[in-house]
């Protein structure tokens, strides 16, 4: 039987959040171990290696803000692809000498709270051995999109050709050139795969349930000279990000869209559209996400821009319907480069899978209510069990052995989007009820990571060995989350923002959408007031 290793903190996940946590806790003198199921640093970018995979946040905001890292690193593109992102994470791991603290290819299977010793016992499975470890603190940095969802369509395992979910693209790749390829889903990975494969395959069949109201990425190469020129202001840029709505340097128009004339509104639309990226949603009028009249005007502009690029009238109606499928921005908008031109190609078919649902996968393709299709390769771009999938993948047990599934069976409860009632000394980042999907990833990871680091410092300085948010604090915070969410147009869409993409998943608000400034104020106030939302204890032996 493996001997239990002892640490001060165990971190699960080696993406931005896990790396940031490890760096700061190590500086604080804690003995830390990081477990990650992937083969190297990178979190989601260790897995997302499908054709065309790249981030939709631009540099330099999509990197850690530590000067010792960015001063010696140079990107080649505004929106880096997966290979460059993997190179960046490897650089960070080596530069900060993190590898000795990390165990890759290691899956955390079980974690249980010990109320006698005030610690967590963790069991993880590596390639060759089972590891057992304990720590005072357990920090889950599993991200909000670590558990891929592949719909359980009848006959899925019978398909004779290569098939996979985009986030589990095989390292050796899949030969698609000159093949007949089917793609189920048009979310972010679907858009990127379609762009990449459309020009090289013999035939591409895309099964779309809801049109992706995609935005122009505005991709371009960036030289080292340009980056070196701007690096002197990087420090100020990173400070600014925490004062924005979502960790992007885009300032919204602080007035109602309806107060402007048609000419003024159109000029503003054109200006922010031309900037690309998330400028259109984040730099738009402040009421775009709250007033359906303003939202419809933004959608009409988006549709006009997209329709100019699609010649096929049937595809145009499916990709950019006259009646909005939902409020624009109420589902995640993907960044695209030439998605609509590729979809307009003669070798690309677009199938409305709401009108003609998929019935089953066959040995040679799939069958809908309308007809049967044959492929050489089948790709599932069907998203993730977002926010809670990383938790549910672990047999996670808190006080009295209660599982996280039981605790959340009536809905997710957290406090401050970083702690969970009934689960002492457990912290998490970039998960449910945090800014998460409505924030630039590294900005959120570092904001929450700093709070967790500061809080653990407080616990150690005050000899507190058990720290648990109260049930009242958690339920009050959930009501706060629901109120923020309900004041927007977001509830009007069946999106993964509310868990609607997973059959049987409870529909609820999973994000703090009040913006980074109010969120920062709330979590800072908790510290300044002496953590009133938490119960605390000290082991008798330490008193």
N, C-alpha and C positions, 0 to 999 in steps of 0.2 A: 504493500500500500504506500502511495506517495506521501512523503513527509510534507506537512503544510508549511509553505513559505510565508514569512511575515513581513508586512509592509505597513507604512503609514497610510498610503493611498493607493488604490487600484483604479486605473483609468481604462475604460473600454472604448476603443476607437482611436485611430491615429491619423485623423484628418486635421483640419485647421484647429478644431476645438481641443482634441486630445493633445496635439503638439503644444498649443499655447498653455494648456493646463500643466503639462509635464514640465515645460520650461520654468514656469513661475513657482510651482510647488517644489521643484528641485532647488531653485534659488532660495526658497524658504527653509531648506534643509530636510525636507521630507524624503523618506525612502519610498520611491514610487515604482510601480510596474504598469506597463501598458500592454494590453492584449488586443490584438486585431486579427480578424478572420482573413484579411487580405495578405498579400505577399510582401507589401512594403508600405511606406507612408503614402498618404493621399486620401484616405477615406473613400468617398464615392469615386474619386478619380483613379483609384487603383482598380476599380471595377468597370467604369464606363469607358470602354475602348472600342465601341462600335464605330463604323465608318462615319466620319463627320462630327464626332463628339467634340464639343467645345463649350466653354462657359459662356453665360449670357451677362455676366458682370464684367466691366472693362478694367484694364489695368490703369493705374496702379492700385485701385481700391480692392482688387481681388488678390490680395496678398497680405501677409502679416505686416503690421505697422512698426515692427521692431527695426530700428535703424541698422543694427548689426546684420540684418538680413537684406533689406532692400538696397543698401548702399552698394553692395557687390553683385547684385543680380540684375540681369537685363533680359527683357522680353523681346519677342520679334513681331508680335501682333497685338492689336488692341484687345481682341477677344481670343485668348490662347486656346489651342486645341489640347487634346488629352495627352499627347506625347510631351509637349512642353510643360504642362502642369505636373506630370509625373517627374520630369527632370527637376522642376522647382522643389517639389516635396523632398526628393532625394537630396538636393542641395541643402535644404533646411535641416534635415535629419543629420547630415554629416557635419554641417557648419556648427550646429549646436551640440554635437556629440550625444545624440539621443538614442542611438541604436542599442547601446548596452542595457537600456532600461525597457526595451520593447521585445515582445514576443509576437511574431507574425505567423500567419497560417495557424492561428490559435483561436478557437471559437469558445466564447464564454457560454456555458450551458446552464449553469445554476449559480444563484447568489442568494444567501439567506442571512438574515439579521440574527445575531446572538445577543440576547438581552441580558445575559449574565456577564459577558465580557465586553459588551458595547463595541462590537466589531462585526464586520461582514466576512462570511466564509464564501469563497468563490471557487467553483470548479470549472476548469477550461480544458478543452480537448485540442491537443496539437497533432501534428502528423504522426508522431511516433510515441507520444506519451500523454497521459492525463496529468494536468497540473492542479494542485490544490494550494490555495493561498488565502490569507486573511489580512484585513486592513481595517483601520478605524473608519476610513472614508471610502465610499464607492462613488465614482464619478462616471456617469454614462455619457459618452460623447459619440453616440451611435448615429447622430444626425436624424433628419426628418425623412430621408428617403433611402433607407438602407435595406428595406425589405421589399424586393420586387414582387409585383402582383402579376401572375399569369392566370387568366380566367380558365376555370376548369371546364373547358368545352369538350363535349362528348367526342371521344376518339383521338384526343390530343396526342397520345403516345403512339398512335398507329402510323403517323406520317413517316414515310420512308426516307425522305431527304433530310438535310440539316435543318434544324430549327432551334431557336433560342429566344430568350428575352434580351432586349438590347443591353441591359445592365449586367448581363452574364455572357457577353460576347466572348467566345473562346479566344485564348491567347494566340493560338495558331491561326486565327481568322477563319472566314468562310469564303469560299470562291463564289463570287456572284456575277462576274463579267460574263456576258453572253447567256445568262440564265433567266429563267422565268421566276420572278420573286413576288411573294405575297407579303404585305405588311398590314398588321392589324393595329390600328391606333395612329392618331396624328397629334400627339402631345409633343413635348420638346424633343424627345429622342426620335419620334416618328418623323418630324419635320427635318431633322438633321440627316437621318438615314436616307430619306427620300431624295433630298438635295444631292447626296453623294452617289447614290446608286442609280437614280433615274437615267443619267447620261450614259451609263455603261452596261446596263442589263438589256437583254432582248425585250423583256416585257415586265412591267411593274404593275401590280394590282394593289390599290390602297383601299382599305376598309375603314371608312370614317363614320364615327357615331355622331360627333359634334364638330363643326368646323373650328379650327384653331384661328383665332383672330390675331394672326402673327404680325410682328412688327419688323421693319427693316433694321438689321443689326448695325450697319455702318462699319463694316470690317475694313481694316487697312493695316499695312505693315508699319512698324515704328522703329526707327533706327536707334542705336545706342546714343548717338549724339543728341537726339531729341530728348531721350529720357534723362541723360546726364544734365541737360539744360534745366529740366524741371525738378530734379531731385532736391535742390535747395529748399523748395516749398512743400515737399512731401509731408514734413512734420505738421505744417499748418493745415494741409489737406486732410490728414487723418484726424486732427482735432475737429475739423468742421463736420466730418461725417457723423459724429455723435450728436450734432445739433440739427440734423436733417430729419425728415420724416422716415426715411428707409435706408439710411447709410449710403446714399448716392448723392453726388454733388449737383443735384437738380433742384432748383427752386420753383415751387408751384406758383401759379398766378393767383394772388391772394384776393380774388374778388369772384363774384358769381359770373359764370359764363353768360347768363341771361342779361347781365347788365351791359354787355358790350354790343355794339352794332354788328350786323352780319359781316361787314368789311373788316372790322377789328378782330372779330373772332376768327375769320378765315386767315387773316395775316398771322395770328398767333399759332393757329394750327399748322400752317405751312412752316413757320419758323422752328417749332419744336419737332415736327416730323423730319425736317431736313437734318437734324442733329443725330438721328438714329438712336438705337439702344432703347433704354427705358425713359427717354426724354418725353415721349408722347404721353404715357400714363402718369409719370411723376412730375413732369413740368407743366402739366395742364391746369385748367381752372380748378379751384379748390372744391367745387361742388360736382365735379364729374362723377365721382363715386357715390354721391349721395342723392342727387336729384335726377330722376329718370329723364326729364326733359333735356337737361344738359348732356346726359349720357347718350341719348339718342342722336344728338347733334354730333358728338364725337364719333359715334359709330358710323353715321352717314358719311363723314369725312374719310374715315378709315376705309369704308367700302368703296368709295369713289376712287381712292388711290389704288386699291387692290384690283378692282375691275378693269382698270386701264391696262393691266398686265396679263389678263386672261382672255384669250380669243374665243375659246370654246364656250358657248352660252350655257350648256348643261353644267359643265364644271364650274363656271362662274356662279351659277345659282346655288350650287352646293357649297362652294368655298366661301362665298360672300353673299349670303342670301339678303334679299331686300328687307325682310323682317328680321331684326336681331335675334339670334338664337338664345341670347341672354344679355344682360347689360355688359358692355365692353369693359374689360378689366375684372369682371366677377369670376372669370376663370383665368388661370395663369396664361399670359400671352407669351408665346415663344418668339425668339429672335430668328429671323430668316435672312438668307442672302439671295437665293434665287429659287425659293420654294415654289412660287406661283408660276414661274416660267417652266420649271421642271414638271409640275402638275399638268401644265398645258400641252406637254409633248404628246405626240401621237402614240408612243409606246407605253403611256401611262394611263391606266383606267382608274376611275374613282367610283367606289361603290358606297352607297348610302346604307350603312348597316343598321340604321334605325328603321328604314323603310323595308329592307330585306335582311332580317337578322341572320346571323350565322347559326346554323343548326348543328353542324358537326365537322370535325377534322377527318379527312379520309387519308388513305395511304398515299394519294397523289396530289392532295390539295385540301380544299374545303367545300362545303355545301351550304348554301343559303336557302331561304324560302323561295328564291327565284331561280337559281341555277347552280351548277357545279363548276368549280374553277380548279385548274391544275397548275402546280408550281414545282420548281426544283428546290427552292429554298423558302422557308416560312419564318417570318420575324414577328415577334410579339413586342410592340412598343406600347405596352399597356400599363405603364406607371408603377406606382408603389402603394403599399399600405402605409401611407404617410403618417408622421408624428408618433404613432404608437407601435408601429411594426417592430422597431428596434427593441422596445421593452418586451413585447409579447414573444419575441424570439428567445428570451431568457426565462428560465424558471426562477422568477424573482419573487422572493418571499420576505415580507416585512414583519411587524410585530405579530406575535402569536401564529406565525407561519402563514399569514394571509397572502395569497398570491396577488400580483398586480392585476390580473384579469378579474378576480373577484372584487378587488377594491374599486376597479373602474367599470364594473358591469352596468352601473346606472349612469355612466358618464365620467369623463376624465376630470379629476380634481388635482390641481397643483397649487403651490403657493409661489407666486412671482415667476412662474414658468421655469423654475430651477430646482424646486424641492417638492416632495410629495408627503402629505400627511400619512401617518402610519408606517413610513419608511425612514427611520432615523438615519442621519449621517449620509443620506443619499442625495447627490446633486446631479444635475444633468444640464446640458446646454443644447441650444438649437433644436428644441423639441416642442411638445404641446404647450400652448398658452404663453409662449414667448413671442417676440417679434418675428422670428423664424422665416417663414415664406414671404413675409412682407418687409424683409430686410436684406441688405447685402450680407452674404454669409460670413466673411471674416469680421465684419464690423460687429455683428451680433455675437459671434463666437468670442471675440475679445472683450466686449462689454460684459457679457455674462461670466466669462472666465475670470475676469478681474474681480468681480463681486464674489465669486466662489473662493478665489485665492484669499481675498481679504477676510472673508467669513471664517475660513479655516484657520487663518492667523489669529483671529479673535478667539476662537474656540480653544486653541492651544495655549494662548496667553492666559486665559481664564480657567484653564483646567476643566473645561466642559467636555465630557466624553459621549454624551448623547444629546442630539439636537434635532428636534422634530417639529415641523409646523403644526399648529393646532388645526383641528377639523373646522373650527369656526373661521379661521384665517383662510383656509383653502376654499371653503364654500363661498365666502364673501368675495374672494378673488375670482372665482368662477362666474358669479353674478356680474362682476365688473367686466369680465371678458365678453359675456353674452350681451351686455348692454352696449359695449363698444361696437361689437359686430352687428347688432340689430339696428344700429343707426346708419348703416350703409346699404348699398344695393347687393352686397355679397350673398345674402340669404336667398336671392332670387335665382341663383344658378346651382345646378347639381354638379358641384366640383369636388376635387379632392381636398379643397380647403375645408369642406364640411364632412369629408369622409364618404361622399356619395358614390365614389368609384369602386368601393368594395362592398359586395353583397353582404347584407347583415350587419354592417358596421353602423354604429350609432351616429346619426346625423347631429352634429353639434359644432360650435365654434372652437377651432383648434389653435387660433392665432390671437395674439395681442395686436390689435390693429390701430391703437391710439397714436402710434409714432414713437420714435426713439427718445425724443425729449421727455414726454410724460412718463415713459417707461423708466428711463434713467432716474427721473425724480422719485418715482415710487420705490425703486430698489435702493436708492441712496437714502431716502427717508427711513427705510427699515433699519439700516445700519445706524444712522444718526440717532435714532430713538431707542437704540439698545435691543433691537430685534424683538419687538413686542408680539410678533406673530408666531413665536417659537417657544416650545417648552424645552427646558434644559436640565440635565442631570450630570453628576460626577460620580464615577465609580467609588464605592466605599473605600477601596484600598488606596485611592489617591487623595482622600480627604485628610 
